[in-house]
Amino acid sequence: MNRGKIVGLLLLLAGTGICVLTGAFMGSGLYTHRLTIPGAVLGLVLFGGLPFLVLGGLGGYFFIQGKSEEKAMAVVEKQERLLGMIKAHGQVPLDQVMLELHMTREEVTNAIYELVNLGLFAGYIDWDAMVFYSADAAKIGTNQCPNCGGIREFVGQGIVKCPYCGVSIFIPPNAPQTRAEPKPPPAS
């Protein structure tokens, strides 16, 4: 459990505890006839209800924030595991990634695109073979396809599809950029 959820629960418990203690105190005052009913109600509202609303509201906010942070951290952990799998093995079948990380194909694809956008992954995927390949960013940044060797006109940033073999090439933002060199005229 993360810190936000713990703080939220503690605040909810504190607000509830204060409300219960105030109710018990006001009830004992009524029982011993030291308080009138209007005085007990006012005391319960001021010293029990208001703290409960404030602490309960803050506790609920922190608890909900903690849950959303927990979800975001789960996504980041899956991205880290995906990146580690691909980099450690050099190539990983998509079905293995989906099985180990309990992700759908769409979730895996979105995770890869996010890693590319963050500049953390360079490589390519062969959609026919359904295999991810990790590659050096310098190799990916050239105008040559790392899968088939075909020459592309220009390498941009992000995701480029090879016109020859159809692989999706993931080019990080910091990769060197090259243009296709014109072929020299044939020697006579």
C-alpha positions as CSV (number, residue, x, y, z in Angstrom):
1,M,0.0,0.0,0.0
2,N,1.4,3.4,-0.9
3,R,1.8,6.4,1.3
4,G,-1.2,8.3,0.0
5,K,-3.6,5.5,0.8
6,I,-2.1,5.0,4.3
7,V,-2.4,8.8,5.1
8,G,-6.0,8.7,3.7
9,L,-7.0,5.8,5.9
10,L,-5.3,7.3,9.0
11,L,-7.2,10.6,8.4
12,L,-10.5,8.8,8.0
13,L,-9.9,6.8,11.2
14,A,-8.9,9.9,13.1
15,G,-12.0,11.8,11.9
16,T,-14.2,8.8,12.9
17,G,-12.4,8.4,16.3
18,I,-12.9,12.1,17.1
19,C,-16.6,11.9,16.1
20,V,-17.1,8.8,18.3
21,L,-15.2,10.2,21.3
22,T,-17.2,13.5,21.0
23,G,-20.4,11.5,20.8
24,A,-19.5,9.5,23.9
25,F,-18.5,12.7,25.8
26,M,-21.7,14.5,24.9
27,G,-23.7,11.4,25.7
28,S,-22.2,11.1,29.1
29,G,-22.9,14.8,29.7
30,L,-26.6,14.2,28.8
31,Y,-26.7,11.1,31.0
32,T,-25.4,13.0,34.1
33,H,-27.6,16.0,33.3
34,R,-24.6,18.4,33.0
35,L,-25.6,19.1,29.4
36,T,-28.9,20.0,27.8
37,I,-30.0,18.4,24.5
38,P,-29.3,21.6,22.5
39,G,-25.8,21.9,24.1
40,A,-25.0,18.3,23.3
41,V,-26.1,18.6,19.7
42,L,-24.1,21.8,19.3
43,G,-21.1,20.1,20.8
44,L,-21.5,17.1,18.7
45,V,-21.7,19.2,15.5
46,L,-18.8,21.5,16.4
47,F,-16.4,19.1,18.0
48,G,-17.4,15.8,16.3
49,G,-19.1,16.6,12.9
50,L,-16.8,19.3,11.6
51,P,-13.6,17.5,12.4
52,F,-15.1,14.3,10.8
53,L,-16.0,16.2,7.7
54,V,-12.6,17.9,7.4
55,L,-10.5,14.9,8.2
56,G,-12.8,12.5,6.3
57,G,-12.7,14.7,3.2
58,L,-8.9,15.0,3.3
59,G,-8.7,11.3,4.0
60,G,-10.9,10.4,1.1
61,Y,-8.9,12.7,-1.2
62,F,-5.6,11.2,-0.2
63,F,-7.0,7.7,-0.5
64,I,-8.3,8.3,-4.0
65,Q,-5.0,10.0,-5.0
66,G,-3.1,7.0,-3.6
67,K,-5.2,4.6,-5.6
68,S,-4.6,6.5,-8.9
69,E,-0.8,6.7,-8.1
70,E,-0.8,3.0,-7.5
71,K,-2.4,2.4,-10.9
72,A,0.1,4.7,-12.6
73,M,3.0,2.9,-10.8
74,A,1.7,-0.5,-12.0
75,V,1.8,0.8,-15.6
76,V,5.4,2.1,-15.1
77,E,6.5,-1.2,-13.6
78,K,5.1,-3.1,-16.6
79,Q,6.9,-0.7,-18.9
80,E,10.1,-1.2,-17.0
81,R,9.7,-5.0,-17.1
82,L,8.9,-4.8,-20.9
83,L,12.0,-2.7,-21.5
84,G,14.1,-5.0,-19.4
85,M,12.9,-8.1,-21.2
86,I,13.6,-6.7,-24.6
87,K,17.0,-5.3,-23.7
88,A,18.1,-8.4,-21.8
89,H,17.2,-10.9,-24.6
90,G,17.7,-8.6,-27.6
91,Q,14.5,-10.1,-29.1
92,V,11.3,-11.2,-27.5
93,P,8.2,-12.7,-29.0
94,L,5.1,-10.6,-28.5
95,D,3.1,-13.5,-27.1
96,Q,5.7,-14.1,-24.4
97,V,5.5,-10.4,-23.4
98,M,1.7,-10.6,-23.3
99,L,1.8,-13.8,-21.2
100,E,4.5,-12.7,-18.7
101,L,3.2,-9.2,-18.2
102,H,-0.5,-10.0,-18.3
103,M,-1.1,-7.4,-21.0
104,T,-3.1,-7.3,-24.2
105,R,-1.5,-6.7,-27.6
106,E,-2.8,-3.1,-27.5
107,E,-1.4,-2.5,-24.0
108,V,2.0,-3.8,-25.1
109,T,2.0,-1.7,-28.3
110,N,1.0,1.4,-26.3
111,A,3.7,0.7,-23.7
112,I,6.3,0.5,-26.5
113,Y,5.1,3.7,-28.1
114,E,5.3,5.4,-24.7
115,L,8.9,4.1,-24.1
116,V,9.9,5.4,-27.6
117,N,8.3,8.8,-26.8
118,L,10.3,8.9,-23.6
119,G,13.5,8.1,-25.5
120,L,14.0,4.9,-23.5
121,F,13.6,2.3,-26.3
122,A,15.2,2.0,-29.7
123,G,14.5,-1.1,-31.8
124,Y,11.9,-2.5,-34.2
125,I,9.1,-5.0,-34.3
126,D,8.5,-7.5,-37.1
127,W,4.7,-7.6,-37.1
128,D,4.7,-10.7,-39.3
129,A,6.9,-12.7,-36.9
130,M,5.4,-10.8,-33.9
131,V,8.9,-10.3,-32.4
132,F,10.3,-7.2,-30.7
133,Y,14.0,-6.5,-31.4
134,S,16.2,-4.2,-29.3
135,A,18.8,-2.2,-31.2
136,D,21.4,0.4,-30.7
137,A,20.0,3.9,-31.2
138,A,22.9,4.8,-33.6
139,K,22.0,1.8,-35.8
140,I,18.3,2.7,-35.7
141,G,19.0,6.3,-36.6
142,T,20.6,5.5,-39.9
143,N,18.7,5.4,-43.1
144,Q,19.1,1.6,-43.4
145,C,16.4,-0.8,-42.1
146,P,17.9,-3.0,-39.3
147,N,15.7,-5.9,-40.4
148,C,16.1,-6.1,-44.2
149,G,18.8,-3.5,-45.0
150,G,16.5,-1.5,-47.3
151,I,17.3,2.2,-47.6
152,R,14.7,4.7,-46.5
153,E,14.6,8.3,-47.8
154,F,14.7,10.0,-44.4
155,V,14.7,9.0,-40.8
156,G,12.5,11.1,-38.5
157,Q,11.8,10.6,-34.9
158,G,9.2,8.2,-33.4
159,I,7.9,5.3,-35.4
160,V,8.8,4.6,-39.0
161,K,7.5,1.7,-41.1
162,C,10.0,0.2,-43.5
163,P,8.6,0.3,-47.1
164,Y,10.3,-3.0,-48.0
165,C,9.7,-5.4,-45.2
166,G,7.0,-3.6,-43.2
167,V,8.7,-3.7,-39.8
168,S,7.9,-0.8,-37.4
169,I,11.1,0.9,-36.4
170,F,11.2,2.8,-33.1
171,I,13.5,5.8,-33.4
172,P,14.3,7.6,-30.1
173,P,14.3,11.4,-30.1
174,N,18.1,11.6,-29.4
175,A,19.1,9.2,-32.3
176,P,21.4,10.6,-34.9
177,Q,19.6,11.5,-38.1
178,T,20.8,10.8,-41.6
179,R,19.6,11.3,-45.1
180,A,19.9,8.8,-48.0
181,E,23.1,9.7,-49.9
182,P,22.7,10.2,-53.7
183,K,24.3,7.4,-55.7
184,P,27.4,8.4,-57.6
185,P,27.2,8.2,-61.4
186,P,28.5,4.9,-62.9
187,A,32.2,5.0,-63.8
188,S,32.9,5.1,-67.6
